[in-house]
Amino acid sequence: MFSSEYGVVREVLIEARRQAGLSQRALAARLEKTGSHVAMIERGQRRVDLLEFCRMADCMGLPAEVLVRRIEERLRRQAQAASADAGSFARAS
């Protein structure tokens, strides 16, 4: 539903929730939302705005900056991998 870059945001949020030892339902309770709310975010059926992102990070015991850095690093690695793949394709042609 959203871009592959947004998929990275979802992956980082899921990993952070699991590392915090929280189920979707437990995180939802901390957010004062339903379990399906968190599930929809994690499945890519609902987009997270900045304020909700910060609240989710806080509920997982992390500063939002930590999650942003994880997202940036993962996006950087993806871009480098894509660039390397494009270079190897060009050399093979």
Helices and strands as residue ranges (DSSP letters): H 4-19, H 24-31, H 35-43, H 50-59, H 64-92
